[in-house]
Amino acid sequence: MFQFALWWALVLFLLNDMVLDLEPSKLVRPAVAGHLAKLNMGQVTTLVREVFAQNPRLPAGNLMLARRAAVMMVMKDPALNAALFLTPGRACAPDDITVRFASLAAEVMFQLKNIQDQGRLTPGAVNALVWSRAGPRASAG
């Protein structure tokens, strides 16, 4: 079961091409965390796919919602720190979205955050540094 009080103060999470600073204690109230603890990773992934189907440019389109989605995924798998949700276009059904997950080394996360802070993090850079090297940990629907 998820131990809300034991979480770190700050977690880095790569969602598509943006590194998010997560502070789970500020993003998820304990009552909500208790409800989310009842969901499995497949259910959480479905919820996040639904969010991306409505907002394909997440996290750029809604940073707070992107952070909440990332926290939900980390709650289900604390080793997870990167997710790629590929939408086929502007309007799509949640089942049309392909998902990939990765567990990146802390050094890679800090490197990505540094590049982002310098304004140089692009989808191409993220693909070269992460997704082209990531193993087969994927979920296609």
Backbone as CSV, one residue per row, in Angstrom:
resi,resn,N_x,N_y,N_z,CA_x,CA_y,CA_z,C_x,C_y,C_z
1,MET,0.837,-1.183,0.000,0.000,0.000,0.000,0.881,1.245,0.000
2,PHE,0.393,2.269,-0.608,1.108,3.528,-0.752,1.264,4.202,0.608
3,GLN,2.473,4.564,0.945,2.753,5.269,2.195,2.951,6.745,1.883
4,PHE,1.869,7.519,1.948,1.894,8.920,1.553,2.921,9.724,2.336
5,ALA,3.019,9.496,3.614,3.907,10.294,4.464,5.382,10.019,4.211
6,LEU,5.712,8.925,3.574,7.111,8.554,3.370,7.686,9.045,2.044
7,TRP,6.908,9.777,1.266,7.383,10.216,-0.039,8.426,11.303,0.072
8,TRP,9.284,11.358,-0.928,10.273,12.420,-1.006,9.567,13.748,-1.195
9,ALA,10.257,14.810,-0.867,9.688,16.144,-1.047,9.632,16.512,-2.535
10,LEU,10.561,15.985,-3.339,10.615,16.351,-4.750,10.988,15.127,-5.578
11,VAL,10.257,14.928,-6.654,10.497,13.818,-7.575,10.556,14.409,-8.982
12,LEU,11.507,13.961,-9.804,11.556,14.354,-11.206,10.897,13.260,-12.036
13,PHE,10.068,13.670,-13.005,9.360,12.719,-13.857,9.331,13.284,-15.266
14,LEU,9.746,12.471,-16.237,9.710,12.863,-17.646,8.379,12.415,-18.231
15,LEU,7.553,13.373,-18.606,6.285,13.072,-19.266,6.374,13.620,-20.674
16,ASN,6.431,12.717,-21.629,6.663,13.018,-23.035,7.980,13.777,-23.182
17,ASP,7.944,15.073,-23.403,9.201,15.807,-23.610,9.406,16.916,-22.580
18,MET,8.813,16.737,-21.384,8.970,17.735,-20.329,9.306,17.053,-19.005
19,VAL,10.327,17.560,-18.332,10.676,17.067,-17.005,9.829,17.851,-16.003
20,LEU,9.071,17.104,-15.208,8.188,17.708,-14.222,8.794,17.580,-12.835
21,ASP,8.719,18.663,-12.074,9.065,18.618,-10.657,7.784,18.238,-9.921
22,LEU,7.816,17.118,-9.242,6.626,16.659,-8.524,6.839,16.785,-7.029
23,GLU,5.870,17.295,-6.374,5.833,17.306,-4.917,4.529,16.603,-4.543
24,PRO,4.572,15.266,-4.455,3.345,14.495,-4.259,2.481,14.973,-3.100
25,SER,3.083,15.403,-2.015,2.289,15.823,-0.866,1.469,17.077,-1.172
26,LYS,1.891,17.871,-2.162,1.140,19.059,-2.544,0.157,18.783,-3.678
27,LEU,0.365,17.689,-4.412,-0.461,17.398,-5.571,-1.597,16.423,-5.288
28,VAL,-1.446,15.599,-4.269,-2.460,14.584,-3.973,-2.751,14.607,-2.479
29,ARG,-3.989,14.891,-2.150,-4.407,14.858,-0.750,-4.439,13.409,-0.275
30,PRO,-4.241,13.166,1.014,-4.253,11.791,1.532,-5.525,11.014,1.198
31,ALA,-6.676,11.653,1.213,-7.924,10.952,0.875,-7.919,10.483,-0.577
32,VAL,-7.402,11.329,-1.469,-7.303,10.956,-2.883,-6.271,9.852,-3.057
33,ALA,-5.156,9.947,-2.326,-4.127,8.905,-2.396,-4.701,7.558,-1.978
34,GLY,-5.554,7.565,-0.966,-6.192,6.323,-0.538,-7.065,5.732,-1.630
35,HIS,-7.798,6.575,-2.338,-8.630,6.103,-3.458,-7.755,5.563,-4.592
36,LEU,-6.689,6.296,-4.922,-5.801,5.861,-6.001,-5.089,4.562,-5.661
37,ALA,-4.854,4.323,-4.382,-4.185,3.089,-3.970,-4.999,1.860,-4.360
38,LYS,-6.299,2.035,-4.536,-7.178,0.915,-4.901,-7.109,0.592,-6.393
39,LEU,-6.561,1.501,-7.186,-6.455,1.285,-8.626,-5.176,0.532,-8.965
40,ASN,-5.209,-0.245,-10.047,-3.986,-0.891,-10.517,-3.354,-0.031,-11.616
41,MET,-2.173,-0.387,-12.035,-1.448,0.417,-13.028,-2.211,0.496,-14.346
42,GLY,-2.877,-0.560,-14.732,-3.667,-0.540,-15.962,-4.781,0.493,-15.892
43,GLN,-5.439,0.579,-14.753,-6.508,1.560,-14.576,-5.961,2.985,-14.585
44,VAL,-4.824,3.189,-13.937,-4.201,4.514,-13.929,-3.781,4.894,-15.348
45,THR,-3.204,3.957,-16.087,-2.790,4.225,-17.466,-3.999,4.599,-18.318
46,THR,-5.111,3.924,-18.115,-6.343,4.252,-18.842,-6.797,5.668,-18.524
47,LEU,-6.744,6.046,-17.246,-7.122,7.408,-16.861,-6.225,8.452,-17.533
48,VAL,-4.929,8.178,-17.557,-4.000,9.137,-18.168,-4.203,9.175,-19.681
49,ARG,-4.489,8.040,-20.295,-4.799,8.032,-21.733,-6.023,8.903,-22.019
50,GLU,-7.023,8.831,-21.152,-8.226,9.656,-21.329,-7.880,11.139,-21.256
51,VAL,-6.975,11.500,-20.358,-6.542,12.896,-20.245,-5.819,13.319,-21.523
52,PHE,-4.926,12.471,-22.036,-4.200,12.794,-23.268,-5.137,12.846,-24.470
53,ALA,-6.173,12.013,-24.501,-7.128,12.048,-25.607,-7.842,13.397,-25.648
54,GLN,-8.082,13.988,-24.484,-8.737,15.298,-24.414,-7.753,16.445,-24.581
55,ASN,-6.485,16.205,-24.253,-5.476,17.251,-24.293,-4.161,16.653,-24.808
56,PRO,-4.052,16.423,-26.130,-2.859,15.760,-26.683,-1.549,16.500,-26.418
57,ARG,-1.600,17.784,-26.105,-0.379,18.553,-25.859,0.005,18.594,-24.389
58,LEU,-0.621,17.768,-23.580,-0.240,17.651,-22.181,1.209,17.180,-22.151
59,PRO,2.111,17.707,-21.383,1.955,18.616,-20.265,2.009,20.101,-20.619
60,ALA,2.386,20.450,-21.839,2.477,21.869,-22.185,1.119,22.563,-22.079
61,GLY,0.043,21.836,-22.328,-1.290,22.421,-22.304,-1.885,22.593,-20.920
62,ASN,-1.468,21.775,-19.964,-2.018,21.863,-18.607,-1.011,21.236,-17.650
63,LEU,-0.109,22.052,-17.166,0.994,21.574,-16.338,0.514,20.917,-15.045
64,MET,-0.483,21.488,-14.385,-0.967,20.911,-13.128,-1.582,19.531,-13.362
65,LEU,-2.371,19.395,-14.416,-2.968,18.097,-14.729,-1.886,17.086,-15.093
66,ALA,-0.850,17.525,-15.803,0.266,16.645,-16.145,0.980,16.160,-14.889
67,ARG,1.191,17.062,-13.943,1.836,16.671,-12.685,0.992,15.648,-11.927
68,ARG,-0.294,15.866,-11.877,-1.172,14.921,-11.182,-1.152,13.553,-11.865
69,ALA,-1.152,13.540,-13.189,-1.080,12.276,-13.923,0.224,11.549,-13.606
70,ALA,1.328,12.293,-13.574,2.628,11.686,-13.266,2.652,11.124,-11.848
71,VAL,2.092,11.856,-10.895,2.052,11.371,-9.514,1.261,10.069,-9.434
72,MET,0.147,9.987,-10.150,-0.643,8.746,-10.131,0.193,7.564,-10.622
73,MET,0.957,7.781,-11.693,1.774,6.691,-12.230,2.871,6.291,-11.250
74,VAL,3.513,7.274,-10.628,4.578,6.986,-9.667,4.014,6.274,-8.432
75,MET,2.803,6.624,-8.043,2.174,5.952,-6.901,2.019,4.459,-7.162
76,LYS,1.746,4.102,-8.401,1.558,2.696,-8.738,2.880,1.972,-8.939
77,ASP,3.898,2.697,-9.383,5.209,2.090,-9.629,6.289,3.121,-9.275
78,PRO,6.759,3.126,-8.032,7.736,4.130,-7.595,9.041,4.133,-8.388
79,ALA,9.380,3.045,-9.060,10.605,3.012,-9.866,10.420,3.730,-11.200
80,LEU,9.183,3.964,-11.586,8.867,4.612,-12.851,9.141,6.108,-12.753
81,ASN,9.884,6.648,-13.720,10.104,8.092,-13.722,10.047,8.702,-15.116
82,ALA,9.509,7.948,-16.072,9.346,8.480,-17.423,8.198,7.759,-18.121
83,ALA,7.395,8.541,-18.837,6.293,7.963,-19.610,6.136,8.763,-20.897
84,LEU,5.851,8.049,-21.970,5.626,8.660,-23.274,4.249,8.232,-23.745
85,PHE,3.374,9.214,-23.964,2.028,8.965,-24.470,1.966,9.535,-25.877
86,LEU,1.915,8.646,-26.861,1.917,9.057,-28.265,0.491,9.055,-28.801
87,THR,0.033,10.224,-29.209,-1.297,10.355,-29.785,-1.180,10.392,-31.306
88,PRO,-2.137,9.784,-32.012,-2.060,9.778,-33.478,-2.430,11.112,-34.111
89,GLY,-3.002,11.992,-33.369,-3.396,13.294,-33.911,-4.112,14.104,-32.862
90,ARG,-4.783,15.146,-33.313,-5.470,16.035,-32.368,-6.583,15.326,-31.621
91,ALA,-7.520,14.776,-32.305,-8.649,14.109,-31.656,-8.488,12.603,-31.825
92,CYS,-8.532,11.904,-30.712,-8.397,10.452,-30.792,-9.075,9.819,-29.592
93,ALA,-9.297,8.546,-29.700,-9.857,7.784,-28.588,-8.703,7.371,-27.673
94,PRO,-8.972,7.198,-26.381,-7.911,6.778,-25.463,-7.189,5.502,-25.896
95,ASP,-7.912,4.567,-26.494,-7.290,3.311,-26.931,-6.344,3.485,-28.106
96,ASP,-6.397,4.643,-28.773,-5.498,4.915,-29.902,-4.137,5.430,-29.452
97,ILE,-3.980,5.672,-28.161,-2.751,6.243,-27.633,-1.796,5.128,-27.219
98,THR,-0.589,5.188,-27.738,0.456,4.235,-27.385,1.240,4.789,-26.199
99,VAL,1.576,3.884,-25.272,2.263,4.298,-24.050,3.567,3.523,-23.897
100,ARG,4.611,4.250,-23.507,5.892,3.622,-23.149,6.294,4.145,-21.784
101,PHE,6.887,3.274,-20.987,7.364,3.646,-19.662,8.861,3.368,-19.575
102,ALA,9.530,4.091,-18.690,10.955,3.845,-18.457,11.304,4.209,-17.020
103,SER,12.338,3.566,-16.542,12.937,3.895,-15.246,14.346,4.372,-15.543
104,LEU,14.553,5.672,-15.458,15.829,6.273,-15.827,16.693,6.500,-14.598
105,ALA,17.977,6.447,-14.803,18.922,6.736,-13.720,18.766,8.192,-13.295
106,ALA,19.034,8.452,-12.027,18.923,9.816,-11.500,19.793,10.785,-12.291
107,GLU,20.966,10.339,-12.716,21.866,11.202,-13.476,21.221,11.651,-14.776
108,VAL,20.499,10.747,-15.440,19.827,11.079,-16.698,18.714,12.092,-16.433
109,MET,17.963,11.884,-15.359,16.881,12.811,-15.030,17.429,14.211,-14.754
110,PHE,18.524,14.291,-13.998,19.113,15.601,-13.705,19.702,16.231,-14.969
111,GLN,20.265,15.414,-15.855,20.779,15.929,-17.125,19.627,16.505,-17.952
112,LEU,18.522,15.773,-18.047,17.361,16.256,-18.792,16.816,17.554,-18.189
113,LYS,16.738,17.605,-16.870,16.235,18.805,-16.186,17.152,19.992,-16.458
114,ASN,18.447,19.761,-16.426,19.409,20.829,-16.713,19.252,21.342,-18.146
115,ILE,19.115,20.430,-19.091,18.922,20.825,-20.497,17.618,21.605,-20.638
116,GLN,16.570,21.151,-19.953,15.288,21.859,-19.998,15.418,23.266,-19.399
117,ASP,16.101,23.370,-18.268,16.281,24.669,-17.624,17.055,25.650,-18.511
118,GLN,17.877,25.114,-19.410,18.624,25.953,-20.356,17.800,26.264,-21.603
119,GLY,16.579,25.721,-21.671,15.706,25.960,-22.813,16.064,25.160,-24.044
120,ARG,16.819,24.079,-23.867,17.287,23.294,-25.017,16.661,21.910,-25.110
121,LEU,15.692,21.588,-24.257,15.084,20.257,-24.291,13.990,20.230,-25.352
122,THR,14.201,19.415,-26.366,13.255,19.293,-27.473,12.774,17.847,-27.559
123,PRO,11.667,17.610,-28.272,11.240,16.215,-28.455,12.338,15.348,-29.079
124,GLY,13.088,15.905,-30.013,14.182,15.153,-30.635,15.273,14.794,-29.646
125,ALA,15.612,15.718,-28.769,16.636,15.460,-27.749,16.159,14.390,-26.778
126,VAL,14.896,14.481,-26.371,14.349,13.474,-25.453,14.339,12.109,-26.124
127,ASN,13.955,12.072,-27.391,13.944,10.795,-28.100,15.349,10.209,-28.188
128,ALA,16.327,11.043,-28.485,17.712,10.566,-28.598,18.271,10.110,-27.255
129,LEU,17.968,10.855,-26.198,18.529,10.538,-24.882,17.762,9.457,-24.128
130,VAL,16.480,9.306,-24.432,15.661,8.398,-23.634,14.991,7.318,-24.463
131,TRP,14.040,7.715,-25.303,13.151,6.719,-25.905,13.817,5.836,-26.936
132,SER,14.832,6.327,-27.645,15.530,5.466,-28.600,16.411,4.452,-27.879
133,ARG,16.728,4.714,-26.605,17.575,3.819,-25.816,16.781,2.967,-24.838
134,ALA,15.535,3.346,-24.579,14.720,2.656,-23.567,14.450,1.219,-23.997
135,GLY,14.373,0.385,-23.018,14.070,-1.020,-23.264,12.622,-1.207,-23.674
136,PRO,12.174,-2.437,-23.713,10.857,-2.757,-24.234,9.705,-2.554,-23.256
137,ARG,9.902,-1.818,-22.183,8.839,-1.620,-21.186,7.770,-0.713,-21.778
138,ALA,6.780,-1.304,-22.417,5.769,-0.523,-23.123,4.387,-1.115,-22.870
139,SER,3.389,-0.305,-23.158,1.995,-0.722,-23.063,1.284,-0.145,-24.271
140,ALA,0.806,-0.982,-25.149,0.209,-0.506,-26.401,-1.305,-0.490,-26.387
141,GLY,-1.953,-0.802,-25.346,-3.402,-0.668,-25.368,-4.033,-1.804,-24.806
